[in-house]
Amino acid sequence: MIDQLPSIPIWNLLTAIYTGVLACLCSWAVFLMPGGHGANITVLAPIWALITAFLDVSANYDQSLRSLVGAALGLFCTELVALLVTVCSTTGYSAWIGVIVSFPLTFLLAIGDPASGSKLCKLFRSDVAMESMYIPLAFPNGQPFYHGLLSSGAFAVGSVETIVATTVLNAFNLLPRSSVPAIPAFARAAADYFETLATYVTSGTDHLNFIDRQRAHFDVAWRAAAKAAPNPKIRSIIYQMSSELIALRQTLRDGSYSQSILHYIWHPIVPDLVDLRLEVVYWLRQTAMPLRPGEDIDETELLAIAEQVQGRLTDESLLYSKAVVSGESALSPANDIVRFQFAFSLIAHFAVLADEFHTLIREYEMSLPEKTNRFDWWGRLRRYLAECKEYWIHWWHLPFWAFGNMTLRQRLVHPLRLSLSITLFALPLIAWAQGEPVVESYGFWGLVPLLFCLLPTPGASLVKGTKRIIGTLLAAVTAIICVSANPRNIPAYEVELFVVVTLGKLVSLYPSIDYAGTVFAFTWMIIGIVPSLNETYDRTQMIYWSLWRVALTLIGTFGGTVITCFVFPTFAMTKLNKESAHELLTPG
């Protein structure tokens, strides 16, 4: 029996709904095509809205801007190759020659793949660039220049619309957050951890598991806050507060205190310690809440309470010393006395640091333009441009091979393998297209899986290829049902598009499903939309053309898996073979 129904994180749900809306808004690029001609290419616009749509500004800008640069590079390479082939050939453009001539360009673009470790992967998406180039060059339908504009333009439309929508929402403070910002999260974590340590200061050894669980959470919070601190003063106080709590935890692990210390010092100062603990926790949690516009900085009483606790500690320690001298109490071990004094000094000093932290955070918040003008667009733009400048200066100074620990040969193996695989796989498809018009129109969907599923290792390619196959088959069944039920019904298609994209994006945010959810959504668009636009097709013909797209997608996916596992089994399998040979040749 199920005790509790599974829940959906609200952030994932909002991201999925947002993506569904943007995909519907981008579908105009499909319906704009007269008679559906070219819609099999412009369907990339809502598909790429699905890929690049995120409620997180950084993720959206990263995906969209790199896609725009990739589309521009793909368009340039397409027009260049098409122009060269057309000018140099007496019979006009030839797809055979175009694909062969584009091989060196494909290799150069593939160097921008993240698997090579090149810093170019931060500049453009190599898969977008290669797809923008190969669609019009391999399957031009007699119009390589026009189809080059369509493919690159579709990527650009999907990317630009998501950028514009996300920017507008962010400008009006309407974007939800996926998590609490680092500084408020640190304030809450510090409050919780301090409360735990101050409560169990004399019995820490009895609650170590609970304390260590909170310590693990606090470690993550203070490291993130130190990294996100807006100025050196705040970063310094975060380090000081963290070191105080780390030291306090260590005193708890050294064992219990003697009964004499507890009786003569601990019990008399418990009320003062409780007051201090409550005040520190209250003010840290208040600091975690943003300052409202027009609100003044509240003054805390932490300094006075900390001084009072320190004074009481000194007084009770003197009384305990007198009791020892008079013989009323036994002398506790020196280690216990020093450790007790140190622990309570840490507690009192942490209150002082909490007061300073509260003041610094509030002063920083008061200095922000948003506190006087809710929509400080100019200030935001300046900060964004400053961050962009800093990012690109850092990128410029990176070495060309900035990521990964590989030799030059290892870095170039994957780009070479990728460019060879695409070129060799495209040639049979071109030959097939000359005898089958449907392949001429939709054959590029057999190349797309290679661009996305051909990874450096056979295992990774097999996993991603399997997810693509599952997503494709599920989408095919769903799309054919939708085409059969609502042929040439654009309003119904828009509703179906929203539901399918929202569902696909939602499940793609779960690591166990991941890529299969994305494939499900965009394959549904590929299979379901184009047949509905041709008014001359009956229901049987629509299903027939949909099945062709399913077949071509599966051919590309299976082909990529076979190439990775059997034709070019590099990296992991090569290393396995070498290690196996070494073990077999080693005597004994």
PyMOL commands that set and color helices and strands:
alter all, ss='L'
color gray80, all
select helices_A, chain A and resi 10-26+28-31+34-36+39-42+44-52+57-88+95-101+103-110+114-116+119-122+126-138+144-171+182-199+204-206+208-228+232-252+259-287+302-326+334-367+369-371+377-397+408-435+437-446+448-453+458-485+490-508+515-529+531-533+539-567+572-585
alter helices_A, ss='H'
color red, helices_A
deselect
rebuild
show_as cartoon
